[in-house]
Structures are given as structure tokens and as C-alpha cells.
Amino acid sequence: VHMVGGWSGLVGAIIIGPRKNRFDADGRVVPTSGHNTTMMALGTIILWFGWYGFNCGSTLALSGGAGNVAGKVAVTTTIAAATACLMATLISRMLGGTYDISVSLNGILAGLVGITANCSVVNPWHAFFIGLVAAWIYYGASRLLLRLRVDDPLDAFAIHGACGAWGLLATGIFCTDANVQYAAYPNVNDACERGEQFGVQFIGMIAIAVWSSVLSGLTFFVINITMGLRVSDQVENEGLDKSEHGMQAYSADMFGASGVGFNGGNKIAPNTENKLAAPPAIEPVGVPPNTIEVGS
């Protein structure tokens, strides 16, 4: 599921090209940041909470021992996400020099994606290493795309494409036949112990990557040559909020007294329309002699 979206997003990002001013003339990355870290954190928490419905709910039952499986899945899901969050935070500090909250939040998603395919067939301690590796894969894939000058604004490929592939491979690496039977899968064999399951997972990973890339590439290509994928330079400079919704979602004034903000990586002039007049200055009232001021 995640690989389909991640690899399709990668093809779309390549075809549509980078945003204006995302890279300078020498190909170096122009730093950009999100608009609201609080909303980023809220969205991540909502996703994390919903992931339990996706992973645990995939048991499709609570009776006959399925409730126990769902409980175990909740444990592995939590461990992988938390571990990836902490690892991503440390990576951002070690390699980037700061504790980047956006990297930490994306680390949570990387861990969740990495554990999804194997959440019911691995042990809880396996989930720790799956989340640990997922954080490195996410960070490495994200930086690799920037080095290749591929602009993936949401790190969709790094999180869903690369970590989705890791999740498939991790299934073959960490699965045990006992866990497969405990999860009530119908195949009664020793495919995990013999390594056969890893081969199946690897072939599946290649098939999904090729299928998703080819079909999405054809779709994006047809759209690009017919109606087009990219908006005009004017619309990109103004921001899609204005062209699609008739308003600016972010006021330029919030970025400082200079009145210059960023929208999609492009400088925009401050919005001076419909501004209220500044209130008149209030002259300070003198304090009579021998009078004690309140608070002194």
C-alpha cells in the first residue's frame, strides 16, 4: 500500500519538476521550512492514532484469539514508531546539527510504515530494530533525492516508498513461523526459517515498484501533455491558496517586520490590503509627587 503511493509520488515529482527557487543556480538546496510545527505535530499524532485502526483492525475480528493478535500488533506498532522517532531525532542532531522536529515527526511515520507489513508476524523486540532502520532509511532517502535535485515536498517517497520497501524486506528478515501461525495465516510451513519468505518479499517489492512506477508514469505523462501538471509562474508565486480558494492561507506579516514571507519557497510581497489603521498613541499620564505607583 505504501510503496504504491511512494513510488507513484516519486515519478510525479520527477515529471513535474522542482518548485521555483528550491535549488539555486549551482544546484544547491535552498532551505525551506514548514508553516506551522504545531499543526504538523497534531497531524502526526492523528495519523499515529489512526494507524492502530489500520494495523490492529486488519485482524478483522476480536473473537477466537484475534483480540490477542490485535493487542500484539498494537505493541509492535508502538515500539517501531517510538523507536524511529527517537532515532530520527538523534540523526538530525548528529548529521544536521539541530533537533529538527519535522525530522522527528517524519521518523514516526517512517517507523509506522516500516512495521505495517510485518506487524503481526514479528516479535516486539524485532519491532525495535525495524523502527531503528526505518529512521535511517527515511533520512538517507530524503537526502538522496535532494542531492539528485528531485523536489519531494512531503518526503512521500522517503517515508512511504523507501520505508515501505524496507517493511516488505523486514517481513522476510524478522518473521518467524510461530508468529505466522499465531496470526492465523493459512500457510502451515517453515518458509520464514528457510528464508523462502524473504525471497517472496523481495520479488513482491520489485513487482510493486515497477508496476507503480510504470503505470503512474504513463498517467502523469498523458496528463502533462494534455492539460498539464504544473501551474503558471504567476499562480506558483501567489500560491495555490489564492488561485484555488481566493485567499492567502498565510499572512506575510507573520514572518517578521521586513514584510517578506515565503510561499512555496518564493518571496512574496506583504499584503497591505484591508489593513486597519494603527490606533493613536496614548500619552503617558504623569504621577504626582509623593505618590506610590501600583506595583512599585
C-alpha positions in Angstrom: 0.0 0.0 0.0 2.7 2.5 1.0 5.0 1.5 -1.8 2.4 2.2 -4.4 1.8 5.7 -3.2 5.5 6.4 -2.5 6.8 5.3 -5.9 4.0 6.9 -7.7 4.7 10.2 -5.9 8.4 9.9 -6.9 7.5 9.6 -10.5 5.2 12.5 -10.3 7.8 14.7 -8.6 10.3 13.9 -11.3 7.9 14.7 -14.1 6.5 17.9 -12.6 10.0 19.2 -11.6 11.1 21.1 -8.5 9.4 24.2 -7.1 10.8 27.5 -8.1 13.8 28.6 -6.0 14.0 25.2 -4.4 17.5 24.8 -5.8 19.9 27.6 -6.7 21.8 28.1 -10.0 24.5 25.7 -8.7 22.1 23.0 -7.8 22.4 23.6 -4.0 19.3 23.2 -1.9 17.6 26.4 -0.8 16.4 25.7 2.8 12.7 25.9 3.4 10.6 25.1 6.4 7.0 24.3 7.3 4.5 27.0 8.2 3.2 25.5 11.4 5.1 23.0 13.5 2.2 22.6 15.9 -0.2 21.6 13.2 2.5 19.2 11.9 2.7 17.5 15.3 -1.1 17.4 15.6 -1.4 15.7 12.1 1.3 13.2 13.0 -0.5 12.3 16.3 -3.8 11.8 14.4 -2.0 9.6 11.9 -0.3 7.6 14.6 -3.6 7.1 16.4 -5.4 6.1 13.2 -2.6 3.6 12.5 -3.9 1.3 15.2 -7.2 1.1 13.4 -5.3 0.2 10.3 -2.9 -2.4 11.7 -4.8 -3.7 14.7 -8.1 -3.5 12.8 -6.7 -5.7 10.0 -7.3 -8.7 12.2 -11.0 -8.1 11.2 -12.1 -9.8 14.4 -11.8 -10.0 18.2 -13.0 -13.5 18.9 -11.1 -16.7 18.6 -7.8 -15.2 19.8 -7.9 -12.4 17.2 -8.1 -9.9 20.0 -4.7 -11.2 21.4 -3.2 -10.7 17.9 -4.6 -7.2 17.7 -3.1 -6.4 21.1 0.3 -7.7 20.0 0.1 -5.7 16.8 -0.6 -2.5 18.9 2.6 -3.3 20.8 4.8 -3.8 17.7 3.3 -0.7 16.1 4.0 1.5 19.1 7.6 0.3 19.6 8.5 0.8 15.9 7.1 4.3 15.7 8.6 5.4 19.0 12.0 4.0 18.2 12.1 5.6 14.8 11.1 8.9 16.3 13.9 8.9 18.8 16.4 7.6 16.2 15.4 10.3 13.6 15.8 13.0 16.3 19.3 11.8 17.1 20.2 11.6 13.4 19.0 15.2 12.8 21.2 16.3 15.7 24.3 14.2 14.6 24.1 15.0 10.9 22.2 18.2 10.8 23.4 19.9 13.9 19.9 20.6 15.4 17.0 18.7 16.9 14.7 19.1 13.9 11.1 18.5 14.9 10.0 17.9 11.4 12.5 15.1 11.0 11.3 13.6 14.3 7.7 13.6 13.2 8.6 12.1 9.8 10.6 9.5 11.8 7.3 8.4 13.5 5.7 7.9 10.1 8.8 6.1 8.8 8.5 3.6 11.7 4.8 3.2 11.2 5.3 2.4 7.5 8.2 0.0 8.2 6.1 -2.0 10.7 2.9 -2.2 8.8 3.6 -5.2 6.5 5.0 -7.3 9.4 3.2 -6.1 12.5 1.6 -9.4 13.2 4.5 -11.8 12.3 7.4 -10.3 14.2 8.3 -10.2 17.9 8.2 -6.9 19.9 12.0 -6.7 20.1 12.1 -7.1 16.3 9.9 -4.0 16.0 12.6 -2.0 17.8 15.2 -2.8 15.1 12.6 -2.3 12.3 11.9 1.2 13.6 15.6 1.9 14.1 16.5 1.0 10.5 13.4 2.8 9.1 14.6 6.1 10.6 18.0 5.8 8.7 16.3 4.8 5.5 13.9 7.7 5.6 16.7 10.2 6.3 19.0 8.7 3.7 16.3 8.6 1.0 15.3 12.2 1.7 18.8 13.5 1.4 19.5 11.4 -1.7 16.5 12.9 -3.6 17.8 16.4 -2.7 21.2 15.5 -4.0 19.6 14.3 -7.2 17.6 17.6 -7.3 14.3 15.8 -7.0 11.8 18.0 -5.1 9.6 15.8 -2.9 7.9 18.4 -0.6 6.4 16.0 1.8 9.1 13.3 1.7 6.4 11.0 0.4 8.9 8.7 -1.3 11.4 8.6 1.6 8.7 7.7 4.0 6.2 5.6 2.0 8.3 4.4 -0.9 11.7 3.6 0.7 10.4 2.7 4.2 7.6 0.7 2.6 10.2 -1.4 0.7 12.0 -1.8 4.0 8.9 -3.0 5.6 8.4 -5.7 3.0 12.0 -6.9 3.3 11.8 -6.7 7.1 8.9 -9.1 7.0 11.2 -11.8 5.4 14.1 -11.0 7.7 12.3 -11.0 11.1 9.2 -13.1 10.6 9.0 -16.4 12.5 6.9 -19.4 11.5 5.4 -19.5 15.0 4.3 -15.9 14.7 2.8 -16.6 11.3 0.7 -19.4 12.8 -0.2 -17.3 15.8 -1.5 -14.6 13.4 -3.7 -17.4 11.9 -2.3 -17.3 8.4 -3.4 -20.4 6.5 0.1 -21.3 5.2 1.5 -24.0 7.5 5.2 -24.3 6.6 8.7 -23.2 7.5 9.1 -20.6 4.8 10.4 -18.0 7.3 13.0 -20.3 8.8 14.2 -21.5 5.4 14.5 -17.9 4.0 11.9 -18.6 1.3 9.7 -15.8 2.7 12.4 -13.3 2.2 12.7 -14.2 -1.5 8.9 -13.8 -1.8 9.0 -10.4 -0.2 11.9 -9.3 -2.4 10.2 -10.3 -5.6 7.0 -8.6 -4.3 8.9 -5.4 -3.6 10.4 -5.3 -7.2 7.0 -6.0 -8.7 5.2 -3.3 -6.8 8.0 -0.7 -7.5 7.9 -1.5 -11.3 4.1 -1.7 -11.5 3.6 1.6 -9.6 6.3 3.5 -11.4 5.3 2.4 -15.0 1.6 3.0 -14.6 1.9 6.2 -12.7 4.5 7.4 -15.2 2.1 6.8 -18.1 -0.7 8.5 -16.3 1.3 11.6 -15.4 2.8 11.7 -18.9 -0.6 11.8 -20.5 -1.9 14.4 -18.1 1.3 16.5 -18.7 1.0 16.6 -22.5 -2.8 17.2 -22.5 -3.9 19.5 -19.7 -0.6 19.9 -18.0 0.6 19.2 -14.4 2.2 22.4 -13.4 0.5 25.8 -12.8 1.7 29.0 -14.3 4.6 31.0 -12.8 2.2 33.7 -11.5 0.0 31.1 -9.8 3.0 29.5 -8.2 4.3 32.8 -7.0 1.0 33.8 -5.5 0.3 30.4 -4.1 -2.5 27.9 -4.8 -4.5 29.1 -1.8 -5.2 32.3 -3.7 -6.0 30.7 -7.1 -8.0 27.8 -5.7 -9.7 29.3 -2.7 -9.5 33.0 -3.3 -7.4 33.9 -0.3 -4.0 33.7 1.3 -3.7 31.0 3.9 -0.6 32.6 5.5 -0.2 36.3 6.1 3.2 37.7 5.0 3.3 39.8 8.2 3.8 36.7 10.4 7.3 36.3 9.0 8.7 39.5 10.6 8.8 43.2 10.4 10.5 43.1 7.0 7.2 42.2 5.5 8.7 39.5 3.3 7.3 36.0 3.7 7.7 32.7 1.9 5.0 30.8 0.0 6.1 27.6 -1.7 9.8 28.8 -1.4 9.1 32.0 -3.3 9.3 35.5 -1.8 6.0 37.4 -1.9 5.2 41.0 -1.2 3.3 41.8 2.0 -0.4 42.0 1.8 -1.3 45.7 2.5 -4.9 45.5 1.6 -7.7 45.9 4.2 -5.3 46.8 7.0 -6.8 48.6 9.9 -5.3 52.0 10.8 -2.9 51.9 13.7 -4.6 53.2 17.0 -3.5 56.7 18.1 -0.6 56.8 20.5 -1.6 57.3 24.2 0.4 59.9 26.1 1.6 58.6 29.4 -0.1 60.1 32.5 2.3 61.7 34.9 2.4 60.5 38.5 2.0 63.3 41.1 4.9 63.7 43.6 4.9 61.7 46.8 2.5 59.2 45.2 3.3 55.4 45.2 2.8 53.7 41.9 0.9 50.5 41.8 3.4 47.6 41.6 6.4 49.6 42.8 
